Amino acid sequence: DNYFFGVASVNKDGVESVVVYPGPAGSFGE
């Protein structure tokens, strides 16, 4: 199974940041 495991935080401006991305990142958002 292919699952995205990532912990993302959204700052007060609403910008999402990927904080934790275990394993090979591959392509994110592409």
N, C-alpha and C positions, 0 to 999 in steps of 0.2 A: 504494500500500500504506500502511496505517496502522500505524505502529510506535511503541511507547513507547520513547523514548530518555531514559534518566535514570540518573544515578549515585547510588545510595543508600548511606548508611552506617548501620550499626547500632551504637549505643553500648553500653557495658557493661551498661546496664539493659535492653537488648533493644528500645530504641525506634528505629524506623526514621525517618531523616530524608532527605528528597530534597535532594541537594546540587546536582546539575546537572540542569536541565530546559531544554534548548535549544528554541527555537521557541515557538509559542503553547501555553500550558499547557492550555487548555480545562478540562475537568472531570477531576479526579483523585480516584479512589476514590468517585465518586458514580454 
